[in-house]
Amino acid sequence: MPKFQDAAEFAAAIAPVIDAAHVNVHASAHRAVTELAARSGVTPGLLHDLRFALPLRPLTRASLAVVHRYGAAADRERAVQDHLREGTLAEDADGTLTLTPKGLDHVHGLYALHAAAADRAWAGRDADGLAELVGTVLDLAERLPGGALEFVAPPYEPEGAPPGLLLFNRLAALRYHRADAHAAAWQEAGLTAEEIVALTDGPVRARVEAATNDLAAQPYRRLAQRDRERLYDGLLTLI
């Protein structure tokens, strides 16, 4: 592992490694997942994005807006209506969205495909040890006020889930901790979601990224140095 001066520098360095490991399984499973959606008549979208959250907790339009803070409200509502029409989500009188039995069956189908993809992509790696370590980081991660992490963690983990699947979904949930840190940083800088997306490199972007790294470092500050090294080096082997 490279030598990092502090936890903020570590948080900056491990973020793209987490992203790459997560995307690796998505890429490996993409064809099978697309075929499953076509066979099932289920629109990919919220159900796929929030596969690890919806089986455990209902969501409101407000919580969806936090989880998908860079998306348009009209696009989110269109996705909600697709799932309501297909019977994978149900809506209460107050607008709360709950996964239906059909939706849960589809999530279990996704999980089976992701488990197989993780086995292929990460064969011979220490998925079990890394899943445990990422779970520890998730447990240590504080929920930032108004953030998305509280809606997506802990992730749904059915009994008997293999280590690769546990690792994949824990990484998916952990990414929201940095996403919340980034949102807190650009909001503190007085920017909107649209403005941060359009912001080019320069002093303002540099300050936002530095503040993001400082906030995202919170769970890593509480992790032993040997575990930081094991996490970084282990996730690199998954890419």
PEPELIN-V944404 format. One record per backbone hydrogen bond with DSSP energy under -1.0 kcal/mol. NH is the residue of the N-H (numbers start at 1). CO is the residue of the C=O. If there is no record, write none. Layout:
NH;CO + NH;CO
This chain:
10;6 + 11;7 + 12;8 + 13;9 + 14;10 + 15;11 + 18;14 + 19;15 + 20;16 + 21;17 + 22;18 + 23;19 + 24;20 + 25;21 + 26;22 + 27;23 + 28;24 + 29;25 + 33;29 + 34;30 + 35;31 + 36;32 + 37;33 + 38;34 + 39;35 + 40;36 + 41;37 + 42;37 + 49;45 + 50;46 + 51;48 + 53;50 + 54;50 + 56;53 + 57;53 + 59;97 + 64;60 + 65;61 + 66;62 + 67;63 + 68;64 + 71;68 + 76;72 + 77;73 + 78;74 + 79;75 + 80;76 + 81;77 + 82;78 + 83;79 + 84;80 + 85;81 + 86;82 + 88;83 + 89;83 + 90;98 + 92;96 + 95;92 + 97;59 + 98;90 + 100;88 + 104;100 + 105;101 + 106;102 + 107;103 + 108;104 + 109;105 + 110;106 + 111;107 + 112;108 + 113;109 + 114;110 + 115;111 + 116;112 + 117;113 + 118;114 + 119;115 + 120;116 + 121;117 + 122;118 + 125;122 + 127;125 + 130;126 + 131;127 + 132;128 + 133;129 + 134;130 + 135;131 + 136;132 + 137;133 + 138;134 + 139;135 + 140;136 + 141;137 + 147;144 + 151;148 + 153;149 + 156;52 + 161;158 + 166;162 + 167;163 + 168;164 + 169;165 + 170;166 + 171;167 + 172;168 + 173;169 + 174;170 + 175;171 + 176;173 + 177;174 + 179;175 + 180;176 + 181;177 + 182;178 + 183;179 + 184;180 + 185;181 + 186;182 + 187;183 + 188;184 + 189;185 + 190;187 + 191;186 + 196;192 + 197;193 + 198;194 + 199;195 + 206;202 + 207;203 + 208;204 + 209;205 + 210;206 + 211;207 + 212;208 + 213;209 + 214;210 + 215;211 + 216;212 + 217;213 + 218;215 + 221;217 + 223;220 + 228;224 + 229;225 + 230;226 + 231;227 + 232;228 + 233;229 + 234;230 + 235;231 + 236;232 + 237;233 + 238;235 + 239;236
